[in-house]
Amino acid sequence: MGYFGAAPNGNLTFRLNTAAGSRTIEAAEIMAGLKQRGLEMPVMLRLENVADERISKLNQSFAKAIADAGYQNVYRGVFPIKVNQQAHIIENIARFGKKHSHGFEVGSKAELLIAMSHLESKDCLIVCNGYKDEEFVDLGFQALRLGFKCFFVAETPKEISLILERSKHWDLKPMIGVRIKLATQVDGHWANDSGDRSLFGLSTVQLIDIVDQLRDCEMLDCLQLLHFHLGSQLPNIRNIRDGVTEACRFYLDLIGEGAPLGYLDIGGGLAVDYDGSGSTVGSSRNYDVDEYCIDIVESIMALLGPEGVEHPVLISESGRWTVAPVSVLLFNVLDVNRFSPLPMPETMPEQLHESVICLLDTLKAINARRLQENYNDAIYNLGEARKAFRSGIVSLRERALAENICLTILHKIAAKVPELTRAPPSLLNLGDALADIYYGNFSVFQSLPDSWAIDQIFPVVPLQRLDEEPTRNAIIGDLTCDCDGKLDRFATLEAECKTLKLHELAPDEEYCIGVFLTGAYQETLGDLHNLFGDANVASVRVDDDGELQFVHELAGDSISDVLSYVEYSPGEILRRFQDLAESAEQDNCISRDQRQQMVAMFNESMSGYTYFEN
């Protein structure tokens, strides 16, 4: 992508493009600006220049593909608001997309209201997907009345009756689309939802039913758009070509049925290379945006050209690709839990339990040819020591000694495993099991929900010391009291790993980490696990003079905010505590000054950040 790199001093850098050229900004400069503005970690950092460039790149790539292939129509992109509904993101999409006539895809009444109020150019399209009630349809007719090309995409035959009924009421002809369910199977995370098992879209039987309904009402001329969607992240370009080819057969036959059409919406699917592998695994893709565009254009021409059918206006709903690199989650490391043994004592206690003696013998006998046996002996004897502890035979100190000896053995075995030509399967992941836990000041469930929900991999990188080789194998735990609140799947150049190399923490250092490509869905899907709310937000932009500007700041949720989200009244909670403190004073448990101090602290906490504060 080229947006991120490393400076010679080891600081992570952001390369942001402007009309006057690119400017490289060190993360340290941004972090200093955040501190000056009182924005503590964690922070969701948004890069406005990246949003501008992504929209331009998508439109320019389609324009070039269209010109090079001789395609006889235009491209009109629409951004799916559901991918990132945050106001500042949408405002930027509308502003940067205006020069490209880039519109919006909406799936609810709320999203339609956003689109209608933010689009300025009537050349921008509005595509209404999702299930629609009367109010949804009526709002769409108002968009038509204002001059927008607003398409009602039918998800079920029942919706057509409603659209036609409201058409009579408003005395306006609707612009109707149909979403078809393709048989094309796709690779990646959405493989099981493609084809006949797709949640959304019309079957062939339902499509014919809609055509017949429109013909019977003499409204077939309103059917102007054909829509399909194969999945949000399509790693294999072959799936995309196959889907477009199949959709074009639908397009041709609908033309043959008498529908004018004129618009082909290929949905989303333009993938993000989260792991950098450039492959067909679910977190990557085996193509770039230019190949994506030319393959789509050429596939349409190959099917429609021989039939003499005019090329349609080409629409795509690329949301993930557009905004994923726009946002970066920044957080600081609060502490580290190391699974490393303490130095062995110079002299051992007398009369050790047999299991502890056996552990000491195993430690002395570690041999590269007998690692599996050494491992088995260590685990067995540790179990025996713990069993003796439960029976009262082994003391707490002796149990601690046994565990430390065993941990020493396991580390020595793990260090020798890479030396083996064929390592035993049970030892291959031993190093991962001994990894440190770096505790980060964030919530996976709030800021990276897809990491937990669908095992999405995000690039994770320290913001400093990139000129130093990291020495610690680690996973990253968050602040939640949940065993799932962690990052333990990471992308490397070789393969997916369960640990990440990080640096040993230096004294008095604020060690910060960035999680990249978080702009798609993460800010929208976050939940309130443990009542950790939205993180602080900062948007930056490099202007044409190369100056870094903080253009938007938004404080994260306070404790009062998140309490109100789950139906508490912050005022009522404060009153209850005041009554409790008053009662304690009357019972002579606390003094008046202590009561006032407690109430002030309680009230101050209510307005404080939900995350760890320095």
Secondary structure as GFF3:
##gff-version 3
##sequence-region A 1 614
A	DSSP	beta_strand	4	6	.	.	.	ID=ss1
A	DSSP	beta_strand	12	18	.	.	.	ID=ss2
A	DSSP	beta_strand	21	26	.	.	.	ID=ss3
A	DSSP	alpha_helix	27	36	.	.	.	ID=ss4
A	DSSP	beta_strand	43	47	.	.	.	ID=ss5
A	DSSP	alpha_helix	48	69	.	.	.	ID=ss6
A	DSSP	beta_strand	75	80	.	.	.	ID=ss7
A	DSSP	three_ten_helix	81	83	.	.	.	ID=ss8
A	DSSP	alpha_helix	87	97	.	.	.	ID=ss9
A	DSSP	three_ten_helix	98	100	.	.	.	ID=ss10
A	DSSP	beta_strand	103	106	.	.	.	ID=ss11
A	DSSP	alpha_helix	109	118	.	.	.	ID=ss12
A	DSSP	beta_strand	125	128	.	.	.	ID=ss13
A	DSSP	alpha_helix	134	145	.	.	.	ID=ss14
A	DSSP	beta_strand	149	154	.	.	.	ID=ss15
A	DSSP	alpha_helix	157	170	.	.	.	ID=ss16
A	DSSP	beta_strand	175	179	.	.	.	ID=ss17
A	DSSP	three_ten_helix	191	193	.	.	.	ID=ss18
A	DSSP	three_ten_helix	195	197	.	.	.	ID=ss19
A	DSSP	alpha_helix	204	216	.	.	.	ID=ss20
A	DSSP	three_ten_helix	220	222	.	.	.	ID=ss21
A	DSSP	beta_strand	223	227	.	.	.	ID=ss22
A	DSSP	beta_strand	233	234	.	.	.	ID=ss23
A	DSSP	alpha_helix	237	256	.	.	.	ID=ss24
A	DSSP	beta_strand	263	265	.	.	.	ID=ss25
A	DSSP	beta_strand	269	270	.	.	.	ID=ss26
A	DSSP	alpha_helix	289	304	.	.	.	ID=ss27
A	DSSP	three_ten_helix	305	307	.	.	.	ID=ss28
A	DSSP	beta_strand	313	316	.	.	.	ID=ss29
A	DSSP	alpha_helix	320	323	.	.	.	ID=ss30
A	DSSP	three_ten_helix	324	326	.	.	.	ID=ss31
A	DSSP	beta_strand	327	337	.	.	.	ID=ss32
A	DSSP	alpha_helix	354	364	.	.	.	ID=ss33
A	DSSP	three_ten_helix	368	370	.	.	.	ID=ss34
A	DSSP	alpha_helix	371	390	.	.	.	ID=ss35
A	DSSP	alpha_helix	396	416	.	.	.	ID=ss36
A	DSSP	three_ten_helix	417	419	.	.	.	ID=ss37
A	DSSP	alpha_helix	425	428	.	.	.	ID=ss38
A	DSSP	alpha_helix	430	433	.	.	.	ID=ss39
A	DSSP	beta_strand	436	440	.	.	.	ID=ss40
A	DSSP	alpha_helix	444	447	.	.	.	ID=ss41
A	DSSP	alpha_helix	449	453	.	.	.	ID=ss42
A	DSSP	beta_strand	460	462	.	.	.	ID=ss43
A	DSSP	beta_strand	472	477	.	.	.	ID=ss44
A	DSSP	beta_strand	486	487	.	.	.	ID=ss45
A	DSSP	beta_strand	490	491	.	.	.	ID=ss46
A	DSSP	beta_strand	496	497	.	.	.	ID=ss47
A	DSSP	beta_strand	500	502	.	.	.	ID=ss48
A	DSSP	beta_strand	512	515	.	.	.	ID=ss49
A	DSSP	alpha_helix	522	525	.	.	.	ID=ss50
A	DSSP	three_ten_helix	529	531	.	.	.	ID=ss51
A	DSSP	beta_strand	536	542	.	.	.	ID=ss52
A	DSSP	beta_strand	548	554	.	.	.	ID=ss53
A	DSSP	alpha_helix	559	565	.	.	.	ID=ss54
A	DSSP	alpha_helix	570	586	.	.	.	ID=ss55
A	DSSP	alpha_helix	592	606	.	.	.	ID=ss56
###
